[in-house]
Amino acid sequence: MGFIMDGIDAEAYDRQYSDRQLMRRIGRYFRPQVGRVVLITGMIVLNALMDMVLPVLISQGIDEITGNQATTAINTLVFLILAATVLSWGFNFVRQWYTARSVGDVVLQLRSDAFTAVMSRDMSFYDEFPSGKIVSRVTSDTQDFSNVVTLTLNLISQVLLVILIVGYLFSINARLTWLALAMAPLIVGAALAFRRVARRTTQQAQRLLATVNANVQETISGISVAKNFRQEQTVYDEFTDVNEQAYQVQVRQGFVFSAIFPILVFIAGLGTAVIVYFGGTQALDGSITPGDWFLFVQAMSLFWFPLTGIASFWSQFQLGLASSERVFALIDAEARVVQIDNQPTPPLDGRIEFRNVHFRYTEQEQVLNGFNLTIEAGETIALVGHTGAGKSSLGRLIARFYEFQGGQLLVDGHDVRCFDLDSYRRQLGIVPQSPFLFTGTVADNIRYARPEATDTDVRQVAQSIGHGDWLETLPQGLDTAVGEGGRGLSMGQRQLIALARVLLQDPAILILDEATASVDPLAEAQIQEGLETVLTERTAVIIAHRLSTIKHADRIIVLQQGEIIEEGSHASLMARRGHYADLYDAYFRHQSPDYEVA
Amino acid sequence: MAAQIALPKTEFRVESAPTYNQTSPIRWVVSHLARYKLLLAAFFVGMTVTNIFNAAIPRQIGAAFGVVAGETATDAAASAVPDPYYAIVLITLTLVGLAVGRFFCDALASFSMEMVAKRLERDGRDELYLNLLGKSQTFHNQQRVGDIMARAANDVRFVNEMMMPGFSLLYDSMMAIFIPILFIGFIDPRLLLAPLTFCFFYYFAVRLYMRQLEPVSEQVRTRFGDMNATLNEAVTGIEVVKAASQDKQELGKFLRDARLYRDAFVKEGEVQARYLPTLLIGIAIAGGFLQAVYLYNLGEISIGDLIAFMGLMWVLRWPAFSSFFTFYLVQMGLAGAGRILELLQAKTELDENAAGHVAPMRGELVFENVSFRHFDNGRDLLHNISFTARPGETIAIVGQTGSGKTTLTKLVNRTYDVTGGRISIDGRDIRDWNMHSLRSQISIIEQDIFLFSRSVAENIAFGLGQQVSREDIIRAAKEAQAHQFIMNFKDGYDTIVGERGVTLSGGQRQRIAIARALLTDPRILILDDATSAVDSATEDEIQKAIKRILEGRTTLLITHRLSQIRRADRVLLIRQGEIVAQGTHHELMATSDLYQRIFARYDI
């Protein structure tokens, strides 16, 4: 079966849980449902009892007529058969009614946990794993899991039925019962043999499906590039490859699954033949009544159905276990940003101190190597330097988006790792270079960090940026609808919205990471005026390539490969004629009409 | 050409792709299935024979019973078979034979349908993907990626499950009703009373059940889609969520959707709990038993007939039970097919215009009174725009954020179509051009550069569909001043970028995009360079790259860099969707107040 095992890469955070661990973990989710679980179990038992009584009653009926009994007894029997049928249905009704509620609630809880886990992962997690796959784990895998819970309950009721019937059969004729049971190991054995294979193929199929989905998602996200270059064909060809691969694996999985059923039915068919033969000969001897013999034959069908249930169940069950395994792996993925305490953050003054901080994103590239910097409360500092000098990394470390590997980062003298992240970040405002906007209106987006803000608050903040001129360029002003991710708005507009969003949040520490890089010079000048008043009241870290925007910073820090090579005010740095002065001259040279490219 | 006109509009078409009937979900599925007639035939034959064997088994058991009972009762069958033991052996061997035959037929049917179902999923996804590629940018701007994903991932899977196990079981059930009843009819037509009465009520019970289930299951699925979309947004916007410390708000949104889904799920469970056919078959078995005993007592049927009849009634329990989910699976599949069709049928305004003008471009670009609006009721985003760019000229476009600069450039390669006036290239309306010829000769370097999650080399070669040598890629990267920083990555050109790899700075992305565009050697270039002074230190390099790519092409350049503006042949100053001034930099500095205000502070 080597072809079934062709490897498909697992995610790096996937782990192997034993079935027991998984079951125990799943069990924990059902604990709040104890009442319902007890009720459902009771219903399952009663339901199985009724289902068992039915063939027994019929077999007795047969005995009665072959024994030429009076018809009154038959009427009673028929009445009992009817009663058993109705009761069985009723018990099943109650069971399903409450099962839906329990499963619904458990899945809701699981989704909630998975979502919370995803939200609490740091940015390095999102750098590593495509969002499409994360999403499919939270929604699709939990759904598969719910299917399995329902299946499990069905299985339990069927196994119970088998046990009841076997018990009854033993009381009638032990020898025939053993013969009937002889088929069971064959069936269960065959089912177990499929277990491993089924699980592997299922995992592979699901992973490949996730790959296909990630492929579709990326294409749809980058559709404009494909269109611009008229490369639909290439993109399509690549998709076809993955799609075909997924198909191959799925067909393999399908074959494994659809082979189980006919094999089991075949074994059961043999079982029936065995019972017919031995039962028949015994009935001829008179050592068994025709009714009992009939019961045995009927029992075979009552019997193999649950047993094959176990088999098809195994595959389904493995599917569900694999799903729950992936959900749990997502929940358990180790966070790299670790808070060692969760002290509520007091209102911050905004003094930030880097002490001998070491930081890297990946093993290969050290970004900061023993970095030291103190930013005083209320100070506005500007970070300047080449791409890759570590400017943005400093902002991200302050925001606790990534974990540093050594040293200390203090805010108002407290270790930043001691704060409750929520209350800490609430006092922190970050405007990234390509800000993400949510579906909704412009006002909704501005209000994002402070959902309780009134319309007046929102308008005020929006007006405070460049006298609100930018609002005129939006078709419906603040009520303009924003597409997913900000589609439909220019980058400049998005940056202005993101800026307003942070200003409304009113943070103690403000980090502007190229926040106005895409805004036109006119608006930029207006923003600067607005910002100056905002910045005086709080600590601000401004990362900018556009040097005109940082002239007024209290202190300018020039970074090179993670180290500070110059610092001071604009005037003092210019006077030094060092690196900063070079950058500044180069910058203005580019803006100058007389600039010529070499 | 007549055939081409009948085809729906699309920006992208694959000649070899099969066409499907998209008029209704059922027709769509059938048109897909029509491709695999042989497999389907194998399925139908296999499944039918399986059920005949299945129904023959109770018949044999009844016969065995007759043999045993023949000892006591006076029965014609007893005298026909001299040795009851021999008869039992014969029946047992027949049963073994039936089991073997059933196994092969069953396996044949299952494997065939398995292949059909998985192919349906593959083909459906393929069709959807192809169709999405052909949809206009306007369409894509209005879609939520999460919603499209829900359709491409889940709905396609539902269509697969509709066939296997859905349709497979459905057909199995139908046969499992029809064939046993046929057998019962052969035993004694009067015995048909109970099963036929059952069928009558069964029909209505299933119909009622499906009627109740339909709206609920539809709800389950829409809510799943909503939940998916919400989650997708939270995950892609995670940086903002974290920065604004709004995990709770996002959790709230997600939980609201997840809870709505849960409610629909529970409602679905309630409908399922009320499933009646299992009750009906129980009543039918009791009633049938009563009638059979009555007939037996009258001496109308033998004990073997009675047993066979009861066995066959017992077989009916399976279809009565399985229609609980078979119809549901089929319905889910059809609903999924319906939602896929919604996407497939969504009209797209632009067509690839295969019959259109194909020619090498010279690069003369003329806007004549162009206006544009996104929606019919919206206001004009661009109004009465007219200008001419002669081959090789550079037109700088300046204006405030949101004034319509980017929108203007997107009209050139028909990302959007003008709503008034016309744009022509080399004297021909761009709507007359073949879409492929038009777009492959125009390159856009967007402000917000999208790179695919793959290697740098593949990203650069993207514009030529990877049909390009490594040397050419490196040459383009060198000209775009990207070679050096690429070589600084550990894996060089094989470094994976984007969502799965190295994060690049704006300047680096821009230079990769320039290299990508250089390789395709477009006649008309649109460069959105509004992100001015990306990195002062690498500014020289970027400027070099930009200067290089402007050479010899007609260029629309969105910029605020004075050095670039000054070199432009003409500057368009845009304000609220209209050209308020055009001319050279010096002319505008002399004549336009607004222009002066924007650039005054740079003129040292």
Chai-1 contact restraints between the chains, C-beta under 6 A:
chainA,res_idxA,chainB,res_idxB,connection_type,confidence,min_distance_angstrom,max_distance_angstrom,comment,restraint_id
A,I65,B,V293,contact,1.0,0.0,6.0,A-B,restraint_1
A,I74,B,V293,contact,1.0,0.0,6.0,A-B,restraint_2
A,V78,B,A286,contact,1.0,0.0,6.0,A-B,restraint_3
A,V78,B,L290,contact,1.0,0.0,6.0,A-B,restraint_4
A,I81,B,A286,contact,1.0,0.0,6.0,A-B,restraint_5
A,L82,B,A286,contact,1.0,0.0,6.0,A-B,restraint_6
A,T85,B,G282,contact,1.0,0.0,6.0,A-B,restraint_7
A,W89,B,T278,contact,1.0,0.0,6.0,A-B,restraint_8
A,W89,B,L279,contact,1.0,0.0,6.0,A-B,restraint_9
A,F93,B,A273,contact,1.0,0.0,6.0,A-B,restraint_10
A,Q96,B,Q272,contact,1.0,0.0,6.0,A-B,restraint_11
A,Q96,B,A273,contact,1.0,0.0,6.0,A-B,restraint_12
A,W97,B,A273,contact,1.0,0.0,6.0,A-B,restraint_13
A,A100,B,V266,contact,1.0,0.0,6.0,A-B,restraint_14
A,A100,B,G269,contact,1.0,0.0,6.0,A-B,restraint_15
A,R101,B,V266,contact,1.0,0.0,6.0,A-B,restraint_16
A,G104,B,R262,contact,1.0,0.0,6.0,A-B,restraint_17
A,G104,B,F265,contact,1.0,0.0,6.0,A-B,restraint_18
A,G104,B,V266,contact,1.0,0.0,6.0,A-B,restraint_19
A,L108,B,A258,contact,1.0,0.0,6.0,A-B,restraint_20
A,L108,B,R262,contact,1.0,0.0,6.0,A-B,restraint_21
A,R111,B,A258,contact,1.0,0.0,6.0,A-B,restraint_22
A,S112,B,L255,contact,1.0,0.0,6.0,A-B,restraint_23
A,F115,B,F254,contact,1.0,0.0,6.0,A-B,restraint_24
A,M119,B,D247,contact,1.0,0.0,6.0,A-B,restraint_25
A,Y126,B,I238,contact,1.0,0.0,6.0,A-B,restraint_26
A,P130,B,E499,contact,1.0,0.0,6.0,A-B,restraint_27
A,S131,B,V235,contact,1.0,0.0,6.0,A-B,restraint_28
A,S131,B,T236,contact,1.0,0.0,6.0,A-B,restraint_29
A,I134,B,V235,contact,1.0,0.0,6.0,A-B,restraint_30
A,V135,B,L231,contact,1.0,0.0,6.0,A-B,restraint_31
A,V135,B,N232,contact,1.0,0.0,6.0,A-B,restraint_32
A,V135,B,V235,contact,1.0,0.0,6.0,A-B,restraint_33
A,V138,B,L231,contact,1.0,0.0,6.0,A-B,restraint_34
A,T139,B,N228,contact,1.0,0.0,6.0,A-B,restraint_35
A,N213,B,A153,contact,1.0,0.0,6.0,A-B,restraint_36
A,V216,B,A152,contact,1.0,0.0,6.0,A-B,restraint_37
A,Q217,B,M149,contact,1.0,0.0,6.0,A-B,restraint_38
A,I220,B,V145,contact,1.0,0.0,6.0,A-B,restraint_39
A,I220,B,I148,contact,1.0,0.0,6.0,A-B,restraint_40
A,S221,B,V145,contact,1.0,0.0,6.0,A-B,restraint_41
A,G222,B,F450,contact,1.0,0.0,6.0,A-B,restraint_42
A,I223,B,H140,contact,1.0,0.0,6.0,A-B,restraint_43
A,S224,B,Q137,contact,1.0,0.0,6.0,A-B,restraint_44
A,V225,B,F450,contact,1.0,0.0,6.0,A-B,restraint_45
A,N228,B,I444,contact,1.0,0.0,6.0,A-B,restraint_46
A,F229,B,G463,contact,1.0,0.0,6.0,A-B,restraint_47
A,R230,B,H436,contact,1.0,0.0,6.0,A-B,restraint_48
A,R230,B,R439,contact,1.0,0.0,6.0,A-B,restraint_49
A,R230,B,S440,contact,1.0,0.0,6.0,A-B,restraint_50
A,Q231,B,F462,contact,1.0,0.0,6.0,A-B,restraint_51
A,Q231,B,G465,contact,1.0,0.0,6.0,A-B,restraint_52
A,E232,B,F12,contact,1.0,0.0,6.0,A-B,restraint_53
A,E232,B,L133,contact,1.0,0.0,6.0,A-B,restraint_54
A,T234,B,G465,contact,1.0,0.0,6.0,A-B,restraint_55
A,F239,B,Y129,contact,1.0,0.0,6.0,A-B,restraint_56
A,N243,B,R122,contact,1.0,0.0,6.0,A-B,restraint_57
A,N243,B,R125,contact,1.0,0.0,6.0,A-B,restraint_58
A,N243,B,D126,contact,1.0,0.0,6.0,A-B,restraint_59
A,Y247,B,K118,contact,1.0,0.0,6.0,A-B,restraint_60
A,Y247,B,R122,contact,1.0,0.0,6.0,A-B,restraint_61
A,Q250,B,K118,contact,1.0,0.0,6.0,A-B,restraint_62
A,V251,B,K118,contact,1.0,0.0,6.0,A-B,restraint_63
A,G254,B,E114,contact,1.0,0.0,6.0,A-B,restraint_64
A,G254,B,K118,contact,1.0,0.0,6.0,A-B,restraint_65
A,S258,B,S110,contact,1.0,0.0,6.0,A-B,restraint_66
A,S258,B,E114,contact,1.0,0.0,6.0,A-B,restraint_67
A,P262,B,F103,contact,1.0,0.0,6.0,A-B,restraint_68
A,P262,B,D106,contact,1.0,0.0,6.0,A-B,restraint_69
A,P262,B,A107,contact,1.0,0.0,6.0,A-B,restraint_70
A,F266,B,A99,contact,1.0,0.0,6.0,A-B,restraint_71
A,F266,B,F103,contact,1.0,0.0,6.0,A-B,restraint_72
A,G269,B,A99,contact,1.0,0.0,6.0,A-B,restraint_73
A,L270,B,A99,contact,1.0,0.0,6.0,A-B,restraint_74
A,A273,B,T92,contact,1.0,0.0,6.0,A-B,restraint_75
A,A273,B,L95,contact,1.0,0.0,6.0,A-B,restraint_76
A,A273,B,V96,contact,1.0,0.0,6.0,A-B,restraint_77
A,V276,B,A64,contact,1.0,0.0,6.0,A-B,restraint_78
A,V276,B,T92,contact,1.0,0.0,6.0,A-B,restraint_79
A,V276,B,L95,contact,1.0,0.0,6.0,A-B,restraint_80
A,Y277,B,T92,contact,1.0,0.0,6.0,A-B,restraint_81
A,G280,B,A64,contact,1.0,0.0,6.0,A-B,restraint_82
A,G280,B,V68,contact,1.0,0.0,6.0,A-B,restraint_83
A,G280,B,I88,contact,1.0,0.0,6.0,A-B,restraint_84
A,A283,B,V68,contact,1.0,0.0,6.0,A-B,restraint_85
A,L284,B,V68,contact,1.0,0.0,6.0,A-B,restraint_86
A,L284,B,P84,contact,1.0,0.0,6.0,A-B,restraint_87
A,V297,B,I61,contact,1.0,0.0,6.0,A-B,restraint_88
A,Q364,B,K490,contact,1.0,0.0,6.0,A-B,restraint_89
A,H386,B,A537,contact,1.0,0.0,6.0,A-B,restraint_90
A,T387,B,S505,contact,1.0,0.0,6.0,A-B,restraint_91
A,T387,B,G507,contact,1.0,0.0,6.0,A-B,restraint_92
A,T387,B,D535,contact,1.0,0.0,6.0,A-B,restraint_93
A,D422,B,S245,contact,1.0,0.0,6.0,A-B,restraint_94
A,R425,B,S245,contact,1.0,0.0,6.0,A-B,restraint_95
A,R426,B,S245,contact,1.0,0.0,6.0,A-B,restraint_96
A,I430,B,A243,contact,1.0,0.0,6.0,A-B,restraint_97
A,F436,B,G237,contact,1.0,0.0,6.0,A-B,restraint_98
A,F436,B,V240,contact,1.0,0.0,6.0,A-B,restraint_99
A,Y448,B,A244,contact,1.0,0.0,6.0,A-B,restraint_100
A,A449,B,A244,contact,1.0,0.0,6.0,A-B,restraint_101
A,P451,B,Q249,contact,1.0,0.0,6.0,A-B,restraint_102
A,T473,B,G402,contact,1.0,0.0,6.0,A-B,restraint_103
A,G483,B,N141,contact,1.0,0.0,6.0,A-B,restraint_104
A,E484,B,R144,contact,1.0,0.0,6.0,A-B,restraint_105
A,R487,B,N141,contact,1.0,0.0,6.0,A-B,restraint_106
A,G488,B,N141,contact,1.0,0.0,6.0,A-B,restraint_107
A,S490,B,G402,contact,1.0,0.0,6.0,A-B,restraint_108
A,S490,B,T406,contact,1.0,0.0,6.0,A-B,restraint_109
A,M491,B,Q447,contact,1.0,0.0,6.0,A-B,restraint_110
A,M491,B,D448,contact,1.0,0.0,6.0,A-B,restraint_111
A,G492,B,T401,contact,1.0,0.0,6.0,A-B,restraint_112
A,Q493,B,T401,contact,1.0,0.0,6.0,A-B,restraint_113
A,Q493,B,G402,contact,1.0,0.0,6.0,A-B,restraint_114
A,A517,B,T531,contact,1.0,0.0,6.0,A-B,restraint_115
A,S518,B,A530,contact,1.0,0.0,6.0,A-B,restraint_116
A,S518,B,T531,contact,1.0,0.0,6.0,A-B,restraint_117
A,V519,B,T401,contact,1.0,0.0,6.0,A-B,restraint_118
A,D520,B,Q400,contact,1.0,0.0,6.0,A-B,restraint_119
A,D520,B,T401,contact,1.0,0.0,6.0,A-B,restraint_120
A,D520,B,H560,contact,1.0,0.0,6.0,A-B,restraint_121
A,P521,B,H560,contact,1.0,0.0,6.0,A-B,restraint_122
A,P521,B,I598,contact,1.0,0.0,6.0,A-B,restraint_123
A,L522,B,Q400,contact,1.0,0.0,6.0,A-B,restraint_124
A,L522,B,I598,contact,1.0,0.0,6.0,A-B,restraint_125
A,A523,B,T401,contact,1.0,0.0,6.0,A-B,restraint_126
A,H545,B,A533,contact,1.0,0.0,6.0,A-B,restraint_127
A,H545,B,V534,contact,1.0,0.0,6.0,A-B,restraint_128
A,H545,B,D535,contact,1.0,0.0,6.0,A-B,restraint_129
A,H545,B,S536,contact,1.0,0.0,6.0,A-B,restraint_130
A,R546,B,A533,contact,1.0,0.0,6.0,A-B,restraint_131
A,L583,B,S536,contact,1.0,0.0,6.0,A-B,restraint_132
A,A586,B,S536,contact,1.0,0.0,6.0,A-B,restraint_133
A,Y587,B,S536,contact,1.0,0.0,6.0,A-B,restraint_134
A,H590,B,E539,contact,1.0,0.0,6.0,A-B,restraint_135
A,H590,B,S563,contact,1.0,0.0,6.0,A-B,restraint_136
A,Q591,B,L562,contact,1.0,0.0,6.0,A-B,restraint_137
A,Q591,B,Y602,contact,1.0,0.0,6.0,A-B,restraint_138
A,P593,B,L562,contact,1.0,0.0,6.0,A-B,restraint_139
A,P593,B,R566,contact,1.0,0.0,6.0,A-B,restraint_140
A,Y595,B,S563,contact,1.0,0.0,6.0,A-B,restraint_141
A,V597,B,Q543,contact,1.0,0.0,6.0,A-B,restraint_142
A,V597,B,K544,contact,1.0,0.0,6.0,A-B,restraint_143
A,V597,B,K547,contact,1.0,0.0,6.0,A-B,restraint_144
